[in-house]
Every structure is written in C-alpha cells, then in structure tokens.
Amino acid sequence: MADAGNMVPMRDLRDIWNSGGTAVGAWVLLREPLIAESAALAGFDYVSLDLQHGLLSYSDLEGMVQAVVAGGSVPLVRTPWLDHWMIGRALDAGAAGVIAPMVNNAADAERVAQACRYAPQGNRSIGPIAVGVRQPNYSATANDRVLCIVMIETKEAVDNIDAILSVPGIDAVYIGPSDLSLSYGLPPSAEQKDPVFLDALQKVYDACIRHGVVPGIHANSAVAADRHALGYRMITVGYDLGPMQTAMAADLQVGRSLQ
C-alpha cells in the first residue's frame, strides 16, 4: 500500500450536492483512456464509464478510472447489471460509485445497496486492490464515501419509487430516459417531452425529496436546462461517440466542398 504522502485525494459529489449545486457529467462509451482523461480535464464533475452498453470491458476499467482521476474528475461506472461481483470489482478498480441499471423494486435496490458497502452495512467483499494503492485508508472510509446510484428506467420502477428509496444506502437515482420512454409506450429519446414522461419525472423527483435522495438523469445539452428546472441535480450532458461523429461529418462536408 502507498503511504499517506502518496495518497491521491478522492473527490466526492456530495460536496456539490450538500452546497445546493448540480453535478454535471460526461458519459464514455469507448475504451480509450485518453478520452476519459480529456473529459475529466474539460472540467466535468463526474465521468461515467459505461460497462453496460459501451465498448469497455473490465480489463479496460482500471486504466480508464486512473485516467479520470488523473484528470481531476469523479469516476463512476455503470455496471452491466445488478451483479454483486461486478459492482464490487468496479469499486475495487477505483470507481467512486456505481450506477446500477434497471432497478425496478425494493429487492433490486437492496441488492445494489448491499453490494456497495462493507459489513455491517452491506455484504461487499473486502479487497480494494487498485483503489487501495491510491487510498491507503480506503477500507475505513469507503462506506461513507461510495455512491450507490440506482437507475429508474421503467414504469414499474416509477410505481415502486417510494419503496425503492426507502432502502437504506441509496444516495441518488438516475433516470434512463430512453428505456423509461419505451416503458410508457413512447419513442426512446433523451429529449422526451411527452406529458406522461414528464409526469413520471415529477413523481421520481417528489419521492427523492421525501427520502433525501439526489435526483439524477441521463440528458444532453439540448434538454439539460429543462431537466435542471424540474429539480434534477445530477445531469449528464457530455458524450464521446456522438459528438465525434458529428464533428467528423461536418469536417467531411467541408472537404467534399473542395472537390
């Protein structure tokens, strides 16, 4: 283990939330550490590494987390599912928190919350190999610092939101707008504006206020202000793949004009 002089300070999104602020984040789908570090250096409060739909594998994760930390941001990991072992491994690699998909009921939420914390608060197995090098006191502080974030992506989850948020240890929710839209029979979209969808967002926000949980949402720059106006305080606005494709297509158009 490293000594205290080599300790890398661990940032905490709670500092933003406790001061009444909103955490603004980036989402990384590609397996290139330089992209993750660049997102962090750009100034995003958190950079989420997507193991569910992104191209990253676990073997990429530790280096990607290091890149985010080196850039000065908070590394989060969206896990592929609610698997206990993957939640633990993501945290052992140095993720400051996990975003767990498709949490539909209190049992799902309990499963995630338990996996995020050591006994007696949870059942996470101890062995923080990578993060322990950077944080020598990690095991003693992890239960207070790790962020347990559950994704709300279905009508079932919205209907069960109070039961989900009654589970001890849930720090934030994170709306998945495309899956939530599909669940209500709407086209998948991060920019969904259907009244039925907006009503669901309001229900989740109201429940978060009742239970003292931070409301978060997957968004983009086009709707970020609207989601913030609804009270959401964890908002993803930056991405790697889509903007890269858009910029390259625009540059191609310039090039084609020369022919």
C-alpha positions, -999 to +999 in steps of 0.1 A: +000+000+000+011+036-006+019+058+023-001+090+032+024+111+012+014+094-020-023+095-013-045+107-042-074+128-027-108+113-035-133+139-047-169+135-036-200+146-055-217+150-021-197+182-017-215+197-047-249+184-036-245+195+000-238+230-011-270+230-032-252+226-065-258+203-095-232+178-106-227+179-144-212+149-160-198+132-191-205+097-205-178+075-220-187+046-243-153+040-259-123+021-244-097+049-248-083+062-216-073+095-233-110+102-240-118+096-203-090+118-192-099+145-217-134+146-204-121+150-168-097+177-179-126+195-196-140+201-161-169+177-158-178+169-122-180+132-130-171+109-158-192+078-161-177+047-178-203+026-194-199-012-190-235-019-200-238-005-235-203+009-240-174-010-256-154-012-224-146-045-207-135-050-171-099-053-183-101-017-196-117-003-164-088+002-141-068+022-166-099+042-175-106+050-138-070+061-134-074+084-164-105+101-149-087+105-115-056+120-133-079+145-150-094+156-117-129+143-120-150+117-102-151+083-119-184+065-119-192+031-135-224+020-150-224-017-143-238-042-169-265-054-145-271-058-108-244-084-104-228-083-069-194-093-082-192-067-109-203-039-085-175-049-062-150-051-089-159-017-103-154-002-068-122-021-062-109-007-095-114+028-081-149+039-091-162+064-066-197+050-072-218+027-094-248+034-115-268+002-115-293-003-143-329-015-143-337-012-106-374-019-105-383-027-069-371-026-033-354-060-037-333-048-066-324-017-047-314-037-016-292-060-038-273-030-051-270-011-018-257-042+000-231-048-028-218-013-024-209-014+012-188-035+036-203-052+066-221-044+088-239-020+064-236-044+034-221-075+021-194-062-002-163-084+000-132-066+011-101-064-012-097-030-027-065-038-046-063-010-071-081+018-052-063+008-020-030+018-036-043+053-042-063+055-010-045+037+019-074+044+043-100+033+018-115+004+037-122+025+067-139+053+048-155+036+018-189+030+034-193+067+039-179+078+005-190+053-021-220+064-041-248+040-047-269+052-076-298+032-089-313+037-124-350+042-128-359+031-163-394+015-162-429+023-153-427-004-127-398+014-111-417+047-110-447+029-094-424+015-068-402+046-063-411+051-026-403+015-018-370+017-037-359+049-020-369+035+014-339+011+011-310+024+033-279+033+014-293+047-018-275+080-025-291+090-058-314+079-086-305+082-123-333+083-148-326+064-181-349+084-204-349+061-234-358+029-216-383+049-194-399+063-226-402+028-241-418+015-209-446+041-213-451+032-250-432+063-262-403+065-287-369+062-270-353+097-266-331+116-242-351+146-252-385+131-244-411+158-237-443+138-236-465+148-207-467+112-195-429+111-193-427+144-176-452+133-150-430+103-143-400+126-138-420+147-114-431+116-094-395+105-091-383+140-081-410+143-054-401+109-040-364+119-039-373+150-019-393+129+005-365+104+011-335+128+009-321+112-022-304+131-051-324+131-084-303+125-114-309+120-151-292+110-184-297+140-206-278+161-232-271+198-237-304+204-255-326+194-225-302+199-196-318+232-186-353+217-187-342+188-165-325+212-141-356+233-139-375+202-128-351+199-098-326+173-111-292+178-096-271+151-114-272+157-151-251+140-178-246+164-208-213+153-224-206+122-246-177+108-266-190+089-296-219+111-309-202+145-309-171+129-325-193+115-353-210+149-357-177+168-359-162+144-384-193+146-406-191+184-405-154+183-414-162+158-442-187+183-457-160+210-458-137+185-475-163+175-501-169+211-510-133+213-523-139+185-549 
